[in-house]
């Protein structure tokens, strides 16, 4: 019995901010959800209570209501509305991706909730499928405002990164302050998963590699978005200033968004640099890679990349990210479930089940346009050089390569292949012919190797003509001047 009133029935989930229990209110005779609040490092009990007060300010049909904050044995418990249903994460895992109209109805409800939160000066900071509960009559509710902050709040621990890596906006991944615009990126990432079945930057338990991809890769797109493609483009715009607000999303779905808001977002022309704790991020121009020789590109691009990587690593060591690690998607079904689900059927972990990680069956035919790879490693640069190479770096490189090649084949050809592999790929024209036929790629698994330096990955390709291909490929790599390059296949 908590606070002499709430009888705990069973645990519904557990995460970085505490455990969630199904409980019975013995006074009113109703089911409620109780969350035992755990303060983040450096955050006082007074700040935790302030978080509860912020959440209680939100009264909206698409927000899980906060009824009370009680103390038991001097520990704070948040008393919330109990919603019988499933989280969006479990719906997609169990039933597969949603169709466009179903996703539109759900995202519209959550956008309405965020519009209300942002108007009240509250940033959610952890919008993701596991924090959206779908109950009766397909009513979607946003929950877990436990790491919410007022827009003007100064209580955020400096240097902390809160939220789940797979859904973090680039400016948050580099240490910037959360804003309504960062919530909108997370809403777009949630839409991406609803439509495709997996997070925008893939499934994996390497948080550092995920953050690296968020910062350095172009925002993902999918042909499955249909009429929602503008919504995905404008919520996951790299520049926060170009992102739609929650009100814009609601207006778009209602068909009343002004035409000027539908203009395509600007091409990505800037690099976000890790900010000093508590400081706003300042974009700096990205190097014009295509017009520079390889040696110059190595001097300009990789020091910036390594600086950002080091900054993110510092944040991870500080513990803020790992405090949220239990909430991020992973291919390991044995991980602990999140505390986000408040639903009857959400006792399992958020992660995809084991079937999701199985490699697809090799197709009976392969695209004839694919260039024939070379089986002999190039002698330039040195194929045996491995000093400084890491498994994490290889993983991040190959995921970046597979995301870049379909969208920017010229860039991938010029910056990610050795001269020998460029030649074996049929030159730039042959390389363009193959990757120009690919609409998108999905990485199922990556297995890096340092000695010898290579990587084996399992993939799914969606072609522009609608065909699907899957299989496993092994690539030989070289590591030169701080850069990985593809040198051979097979």
C-alpha positions as CSV (number, residue, x, y, z in Angstrom):
1,X,0.0,0.0,0.0
2,X,1.5,3.3,-1.1
3,X,0.6,6.5,0.9
4,X,-2.1,4.5,2.7
5,X,-4.3,4.6,-0.4
6,X,-2.9,3.0,-3.5
7,X,-2.5,-0.8,-3.5
8,X,0.1,-2.1,-6.0
9,X,-1.1,-4.9,-8.2
10,X,1.8,-5.6,-10.6
11,X,4.7,-3.9,-12.4
12,X,3.9,-2.7,-15.9
13,X,7.4,-1.5,-16.9
14,X,10.7,-0.1,-15.8
15,X,13.1,2.5,-17.2
16,X,15.6,5.2,-16.3
17,X,13.1,7.4,-14.6
18,X,11.5,4.6,-12.4
19,X,9.1,1.7,-12.4
20,X,5.4,2.0,-13.4
21,X,2.9,-0.1,-11.5
22,X,-0.8,-0.9,-12.0
23,X,-2.5,0.0,-8.7
24,X,-5.9,0.3,-7.2
25,X,-7.1,3.5,-5.6
26,X,-8.8,2.2,-2.5
27,X,-10.6,5.4,-1.9
28,X,-12.1,6.0,-5.3
29,X,-12.1,2.3,-6.4
30,X,-10.4,2.8,-9.7
31,X,-7.3,1.6,-11.5
32,X,-4.4,4.0,-11.7
33,X,-0.8,3.9,-12.8
34,X,1.8,4.7,-10.2
35,X,5.3,5.7,-11.1
36,X,8.1,5.7,-8.5
37,X,10.2,8.7,-9.5
38,X,14.0,8.5,-9.5
39,X,16.0,11.7,-9.8
40,X,18.7,11.9,-12.5
41,X,22.2,12.5,-11.2
42,X,22.5,16.1,-10.0
43,X,18.7,16.7,-10.0
44,X,17.2,17.5,-6.6
45,X,13.9,16.1,-5.2
46,X,12.5,19.6,-5.5
47,X,13.2,19.5,-9.3
48,X,11.5,16.1,-9.5
49,X,8.5,17.5,-7.9
50,X,8.6,20.4,-10.3
51,X,8.5,17.9,-13.1
52,X,5.3,16.4,-11.7
53,X,3.8,19.9,-11.4
54,X,4.7,20.6,-15.1
55,X,3.0,17.3,-16.2
56,X,-0.1,18.0,-14.1
57,X,-0.5,21.3,-15.9
58,X,-1.4,19.5,-19.1
59,X,-5.1,18.6,-19.4
60,X,-5.6,17.2,-22.9
61,X,-7.5,14.2,-24.3
62,X,-4.3,12.9,-25.9
63,X,-2.1,13.3,-22.8
64,X,-2.1,10.7,-20.0
65,X,-3.5,12.7,-17.0
66,X,-1.5,13.2,-13.8
67,X,-3.8,12.9,-10.8
68,X,-1.5,13.4,-7.8
69,X,2.0,13.3,-6.4
70,X,2.3,11.4,-3.1
71,X,5.2,10.4,-0.8
72,X,5.7,7.0,0.7
73,X,8.8,6.3,2.9
74,X,10.0,9.7,1.8
75,X,10.0,8.6,-1.9
76,X,7.9,10.4,-4.5
77,X,5.2,8.5,-6.5
78,X,3.4,10.0,-9.5
79,X,-0.3,8.9,-9.7
80,X,-1.5,8.8,-13.3
81,X,-4.4,7.8,-15.5
82,X,-4.2,4.1,-16.4
83,X,-4.8,3.5,-20.1
84,X,-5.7,0.0,-21.1
85,X,-4.2,-0.7,-24.5
86,X,-0.8,-1.0,-26.2
87,X,2.1,1.3,-27.0
88,X,2.8,2.2,-30.6
89,X,6.1,0.4,-30.2
90,X,4.3,-2.9,-29.4
91,X,1.7,-2.3,-32.1
92,X,4.3,-2.0,-34.8
93,X,6.3,-4.9,-33.4
94,X,3.3,-7.2,-33.2
95,X,1.2,-6.1,-36.2
96,X,3.8,-4.6,-38.6
97,X,4.0,-1.1,-40.1
98,X,0.9,1.1,-40.3
99,X,-0.7,2.3,-43.5
100,X,-0.5,6.0,-44.3
101,X,-4.0,6.9,-43.1
102,X,-3.7,4.9,-39.8
103,X,-0.4,6.6,-39.1
104,X,-1.9,10.0,-40.0
105,X,-4.7,9.6,-37.5
106,X,-2.3,8.6,-34.7
107,X,0.4,11.3,-35.4
108,X,-2.4,13.9,-35.7
109,X,-3.5,13.1,-32.1
110,X,0.1,13.3,-30.7
111,X,0.7,16.6,-32.6
112,X,-2.4,18.0,-31.0
113,X,-1.0,17.0,-27.6
114,X,2.4,18.6,-28.3
115,X,0.7,21.8,-29.5
116,X,-0.9,22.0,-26.1
117,X,2.3,21.2,-24.2
118,X,4.4,23.7,-26.2
119,X,1.7,26.4,-25.6
120,X,2.1,25.7,-21.9
121,X,5.8,26.1,-22.1
122,X,6.6,22.4,-21.8
123,X,9.0,20.4,-24.0
124,X,8.5,16.6,-23.7
125,X,12.1,15.7,-24.6
126,X,11.4,11.9,-25.2
127,X,8.7,11.6,-27.8
128,X,8.9,8.0,-29.2
129,X,6.7,5.0,-30.0
130,X,7.1,3.5,-26.5
131,X,5.7,6.7,-25.0
132,X,2.5,6.6,-27.0
133,X,-0.3,4.5,-25.7
134,X,-3.2,3.6,-28.0
135,X,-6.4,2.7,-26.1
136,X,-10.0,2.2,-26.8
137,X,-11.5,3.7,-29.9
138,X,-7.9,4.2,-31.2
139,X,-7.4,7.1,-28.8
140,X,-3.7,7.8,-28.7
141,X,-2.2,9.4,-25.6
142,X,1.3,10.8,-25.0
143,X,2.8,9.7,-21.7
144,X,6.0,9.9,-19.6
145,X,6.5,13.6,-19.2
146,X,8.9,12.5,-16.5
147,X,11.9,14.2,-18.2
148,X,9.9,17.2,-19.4
149,X,11.3,20.7,-18.8
150,X,9.7,24.1,-19.1
151,X,11.0,25.9,-22.2
152,X,12.6,28.5,-20.0
153,X,13.7,26.2,-17.2
154,X,17.2,26.3,-15.9
155,X,16.9,23.1,-13.9
156,X,18.3,20.9,-16.6
157,X,21.6,19.4,-15.5
158,X,24.3,20.9,-17.7
159,X,25.9,18.5,-20.0
160,X,23.1,15.9,-19.7
161,X,21.5,14.3,-22.7
162,X,18.1,13.0,-21.9
163,X,15.9,11.0,-24.3
164,X,16.4,7.9,-26.5
165,X,19.2,8.1,-29.0
166,X,17.2,6.7,-32.0
167,X,14.8,9.6,-31.8
168,X,17.0,12.5,-30.7
169,X,17.3,15.6,-32.9
170,X,20.8,16.3,-34.1
171,X,21.1,19.4,-32.0
172,X,20.3,17.4,-28.8
173,X,22.7,14.7,-29.8
174,X,25.5,17.2,-29.7
175,X,24.6,18.7,-26.4
176,X,22.2,21.5,-27.3
177,X,19.1,22.6,-25.3
178,X,15.8,20.9,-26.0
179,X,13.2,23.0,-27.7
180,X,9.7,22.5,-29.2
181,X,11.6,22.0,-32.5
182,X,13.5,19.0,-31.1
183,X,10.2,17.4,-30.0
184,X,9.0,17.8,-33.6
185,X,12.1,15.9,-34.9
186,X,11.2,13.1,-32.5
187,X,7.6,13.1,-33.7
188,X,8.9,12.7,-37.3
189,X,11.2,9.9,-36.2
190,X,8.1,8.3,-34.6
191,X,6.1,8.6,-37.8
192,X,9.0,7.0,-39.7
193,X,8.9,3.9,-37.4
194,X,5.1,3.7,-37.6
195,X,5.4,3.6,-41.5
196,X,8.5,1.4,-41.8
197,X,8.5,-0.8,-38.7
198,X,11.9,0.4,-37.4
199,X,13.5,3.5,-36.1
200,X,14.9,6.0,-38.6
201,X,18.5,5.1,-37.9
202,X,18.1,1.4,-37.6
203,X,18.0,-1.0,-34.6
204,X,21.1,-1.5,-32.5
205,X,22.4,-1.4,-29.0
206,X,25.4,0.8,-29.8
207,X,24.2,4.2,-28.6
208,X,27.4,6.0,-29.7
209,X,27.1,4.8,-33.3
210,X,23.4,5.8,-33.3
211,X,24.3,9.3,-32.1
212,X,27.0,9.6,-34.7
213,X,24.6,8.7,-37.5
214,X,22.0,11.2,-36.2
215,X,24.6,14.0,-36.3
216,X,26.3,13.1,-39.6
217,X,23.8,11.4,-41.9
218,X,21.0,13.2,-43.8
219,X,17.6,12.7,-42.3
220,X,16.0,9.5,-43.6
221,X,13.1,9.4,-46.0
222,X,10.9,6.5,-47.1
223,X,8.7,6.0,-50.2
224,X,6.2,4.4,-47.8
225,X,5.3,7.9,-46.5
226,X,2.9,8.6,-49.4
227,X,0.9,11.8,-48.8
228,X,2.8,12.2,-45.5
229,X,6.1,12.7,-47.2
230,X,6.0,16.5,-46.6
231,X,5.2,15.9,-42.9
232,X,8.3,13.6,-42.6
233,X,10.5,16.1,-44.5
234,X,9.5,19.1,-42.5
235,X,9.5,17.6,-39.0
236,X,12.9,15.9,-39.7
237,X,14.5,18.9,-41.3
238,X,18.1,19.1,-40.2
239,X,17.8,22.8,-39.5
240,X,15.5,23.3,-36.4
241,X,14.4,26.7,-37.8
242,X,12.9,24.9,-40.8
243,X,10.9,22.4,-38.9
244,X,7.1,22.5,-38.7
245,X,5.6,23.3,-35.4
246,X,3.0,21.0,-33.8
247,X,0.3,23.4,-35.0
248,X,1.7,23.2,-38.6
249,X,1.4,19.4,-38.4
250,X,-2.2,19.6,-37.2
251,X,-3.0,22.1,-40.0
252,X,-1.3,20.0,-42.6
253,X,-3.3,16.9,-41.7
254,X,-6.5,19.0,-41.7
255,X,-5.6,20.3,-45.2
256,X,-5.4,24.0,-44.2
257,X,-1.6,24.6,-44.1
258,X,-0.6,27.6,-46.2
259,X,1.1,26.8,-49.5
260,X,4.3,28.5,-48.6
261,X,4.8,26.1,-45.7
262,X,4.9,23.2,-48.2
263,X,8.1,24.5,-49.9
264,X,10.9,21.9,-49.8
265,X,13.4,22.3,-46.9
266,X,16.8,23.6,-47.8
267,X,19.5,21.1,-48.6
268,X,21.7,20.2,-45.6
269,X,24.5,22.8,-45.8
270,X,25.7,22.9,-42.2
271,X,27.3,20.7,-39.5
272,X,26.2,20.8,-35.9
273,X,29.1,21.0,-33.5
274,X,28.9,19.8,-29.9
275,X,27.9,22.7,-27.8
276,X,29.3,23.7,-24.4
277,X,27.0,22.5,-21.6
278,X,23.9,24.6,-21.5
279,X,24.9,26.7,-24.5
280,X,22.9,26.9,-27.7
281,X,24.3,25.0,-30.7
282,X,25.7,27.1,-33.5
283,X,25.7,25.7,-37.0
284,X,28.9,26.1,-39.1
285,X,29.2,25.7,-42.8
286,X,30.0,22.2,-44.0
287,X,33.0,21.7,-46.3
288,X,32.2,21.5,-50.0
289,X,33.3,17.9,-50.2
290,X,32.5,17.3,-53.9
291,X,34.8,20.1,-55.1
292,X,37.8,19.2,-52.9
293,X,40.5,16.6,-53.6
294,X,40.6,13.5,-51.3
295,X,43.5,14.8,-49.2
296,X,41.8,18.1,-48.5
297,X,38.6,16.3,-47.6
298,X,40.4,14.2,-45.1
299,X,41.9,17.3,-43.5
300,X,38.5,19.2,-43.2
301,X,35.9,16.5,-42.6
302,X,37.3,14.1,-40.2
303,X,38.7,16.4,-37.5
304,X,35.2,17.8,-37.2
305,X,33.7,14.3,-37.1
306,X,36.2,13.1,-34.5
307,X,35.6,16.3,-32.4
308,X,31.8,15.6,-32.4
309,X,32.4,11.9,-31.6
310,X,34.6,12.9,-28.7
311,X,32.0,15.3,-27.4
312,X,29.3,12.7,-27.5
313,X,31.6,10.2,-25.8
314,X,32.1,12.7,-22.9
315,X,28.3,13.0,-22.6
316,X,28.0,9.2,-22.5
317,X,30.7,8.8,-19.8
318,X,28.8,11.4,-17.8
319,X,26.0,8.8,-17.5
320,X,23.2,10.8,-18.8
321,X,22.7,8.7,-22.0
322,X,23.2,5.4,-20.4
323,X,20.5,6.3,-17.8
324,X,18.1,6.1,-20.7
325,X,19.6,3.1,-22.5
326,X,16.8,0.9,-21.3
327,X,14.3,2.9,-23.4
328,X,16.0,2.6,-26.8
329,X,15.2,-0.1,-29.4
330,X,17.5,-3.0,-29.5
331,X,17.6,-6.4,-31.2
332,X,18.2,-8.1,-27.8
333,X,14.8,-9.3,-26.5
334,X,16.2,-10.0,-23.0
335,X,16.7,-6.3,-22.2
336,X,14.5,-4.8,-19.4
337,X,11.2,-3.1,-20.5
338,X,10.7,0.6,-20.4
339,X,8.8,2.4,-17.7
340,X,6.9,4.2,-20.3
341,X,4.1,1.7,-21.1
342,X,1.0,2.2,-19.0
343,X,-0.9,-0.4,-20.9
344,X,-2.4,-3.8,-20.0
345,X,-0.4,-5.7,-22.6
346,X,2.9,-3.9,-22.2
347,X,4.8,-6.1,-19.8
348,X,7.3,-7.1,-22.4
349,X,10.4,-5.1,-23.4
350,X,10.1,-2.4,-26.1
351,X,12.6,-4.2,-28.3
352,X,11.6,-6.0,-31.5
353,X,11.3,-9.8,-31.0
354,X,13.9,-12.3,-32.2
355,X,12.1,-12.8,-35.5
356,X,12.8,-9.2,-36.5
357,X,16.6,-9.8,-36.3
358,X,16.6,-12.9,-38.6
359,X,18.3,-12.4,-41.9
360,X,16.0,-12.4,-44.9
361,X,16.2,-15.3,-47.3
362,X,18.5,-14.8,-50.2
363,X,16.4,-13.8,-53.2
364,X,16.3,-16.2,-56.2
365,X,17.4,-13.4,-58.5
366,X,19.6,-10.4,-58.1
367,X,19.5,-7.0,-60.0
368,X,21.4,-7.3,-63.2
369,X,22.6,-3.7,-62.9
370,X,24.8,-4.5,-59.9
371,X,28.5,-4.1,-60.8
372,X,30.8,-7.0,-60.6
373,X,33.1,-6.6,-57.6
374,X,36.8,-7.0,-57.5
375,X,38.1,-10.1,-55.6
376,X,41.6,-8.7,-55.3
377,X,42.3,-6.0,-52.7
378,X,43.9,-2.9,-53.9
379,X,47.6,-2.2,-53.1
380,X,46.9,1.5,-52.7
381,X,46.2,2.5,-50.0
382,X,47.8,-0.3,-47.9
383,X,45.1,-3.0,-47.5
384,X,46.6,-4.4,-44.3
385,X,46.6,-1.1,-42.4
386,X,44.4,-1.4,-39.3
387,X,45.9,0.9,-36.7
388,X,43.2,3.1,-35.2
389,X,40.3,1.1,-36.7
390,X,37.5,0.1,-34.3
391,X,34.4,-2.1,-34.5
392,X,32.2,0.9,-33.6
393,X,33.8,3.0,-36.4
394,X,33.3,0.2,-39.0
395,X,29.6,-0.2,-37.9
396,X,29.0,3.6,-38.2
397,X,30.8,3.8,-41.5
398,X,28.8,1.0,-43.2
399,X,25.5,2.3,-42.0
400,X,26.4,5.7,-43.2
401,X,27.5,4.3,-46.6
402,X,24.3,2.4,-47.1
403,X,22.3,5.5,-46.2
404,X,24.4,7.8,-48.5
405,X,24.7,5.7,-51.6
406,X,21.1,5.6,-52.7
407,X,20.6,9.4,-52.0
408,X,24.0,10.7,-53.1
409,X,25.8,8.1,-55.2
410,X,28.4,10.6,-56.4
411,X,29.4,11.5,-52.9
412,X,29.6,7.8,-51.8
413,X,31.7,7.0,-54.9
414,X,34.1,9.8,-54.4
415,X,34.6,9.6,-50.6
416,X,33.9,6.0,-49.6
417,X,35.6,3.8,-52.2
418,X,39.3,3.1,-53.0
419,X,40.3,3.7,-56.7
420,X,40.4,-0.1,-57.2
421,X,36.8,-0.6,-56.0
422,X,35.7,2.5,-58.1
423,X,37.1,0.7,-61.1
424,X,35.5,-2.6,-60.3
425,X,32.2,-0.9,-59.8
426,X,32.1,0.1,-63.4
427,X,33.3,3.6,-62.8
428,X,31.1,6.4,-61.8
429,X,28.5,5.7,-64.5
430,X,28.2,2.1,-63.5
431,X,28.0,3.0,-59.9
432,X,25.3,5.5,-60.6
433,X,23.3,3.0,-62.7
434,X,23.1,0.5,-59.8
435,X,22.5,2.9,-56.9
436,X,20.2,5.0,-58.9
437,X,17.8,2.1,-59.0
438,X,17.7,1.8,-55.2
439,X,15.0,3.7,-53.3
440,X,16.1,2.9,-49.8
441,X,18.2,0.5,-47.7
442,X,17.5,-1.2,-44.4
443,X,20.4,-2.7,-42.4
444,X,19.4,-5.9,-40.6
445,X,22.7,-6.6,-38.9
446,X,26.4,-5.6,-39.1
447,X,29.4,-7.8,-38.1
448,X,32.7,-5.8,-38.2
449,X,36.2,-7.4,-38.1
450,X,39.5,-5.7,-37.4
451,X,41.9,-8.4,-38.4
452,X,41.4,-8.8,-41.3
453,X,39.7,-5.4,-41.8
454,X,36.3,-6.2,-43.2
455,X,32.6,-6.0,-42.5
456,X,29.7,-8.5,-43.1
457,X,26.2,-7.0,-43.2
458,X,22.7,-8.2,-43.9
459,X,20.5,-5.9,-45.8
460,X,17.1,-5.2,-47.4
461,X,16.9,-3.1,-50.5
462,X,13.7,-1.4,-51.7
463,X,14.1,-0.7,-55.4
464,X,12.4,2.3,-57.1
465,X,10.3,-0.1,-59.2
466,X,8.9,-1.5,-55.9
467,X,10.9,-4.8,-55.9
468,X,12.5,-6.0,-52.6
469,X,15.9,-7.6,-52.3
470,X,17.8,-8.9,-49.4
471,X,21.0,-10.7,-48.6
472,X,24.4,-10.7,-46.9
473,X,27.5,-9.0,-48.2
474,X,31.1,-9.0,-47.0
475,X,33.3,-6.0,-47.9
476,X,37.0,-5.7,-47.5
477,X,38.0,-2.3,-46.0
478,X,41.1,-0.2,-45.6
479,X,41.7,2.5,-43.0
480,X,43.8,5.4,-44.1
481,X,44.2,8.9,-42.6
482,X,41.4,8.3,-40.2
483,X,39.0,7.2,-42.9
484,X,37.4,3.9,-43.8
485,X,37.2,3.0,-47.5
486,X,35.6,0.0,-49.3
487,X,38.3,-1.9,-51.1
488,X,36.8,-5.2,-52.2
489,X,33.7,-7.4,-52.1
490,X,33.4,-11.1,-51.5
